[in-house]
Each structure stands twice: as C-alpha cells, then as structure tokens.
Amino acid sequence: MKMHTCLADEYSYNWMTDTETHDAHRMTLDQQFNNVKTATLKSHVMKYGDMVCTLS
C-alpha cells in the first residue's frame, strides 16, 4: 500500500523551496512573503507583527 504523505505543511514547504530557488540577498521579506503566499493554495497565509523590517 502506498501512502501519499508529506512531512511538511504546504506553507513551510513553499517557503523552503522559495528560499532555495531565489537569491535571498536580492529580494525583500515582503517579496518573499508574496511569492510564498501565491504558491500556498490550501492555507490562509497571514502577516503578523511589525512590518517595518519587510521594507528593506
């Protein structure tokens, strides 16, 4: 019997994949957040906390 399981949640997997495939030194946290949010279809991705650090 083959089980179709995943060892990570969708958001975490998308975040790790985005981190591995893009140059983190050339994009802001906000850009990365938007990439990961777009790729995450089965979870409600939200921002929490102080957003000042996402601008640089």
PyMOL commands that set and color helices and strands:
alter all, ss='L'
color gray80, all
select helices_A, chain A and resi 10-21+24-26+29-39+52-55
alter helices_A, ss='H'
color red, helices_A
deselect
rebuild
show_as cartoon
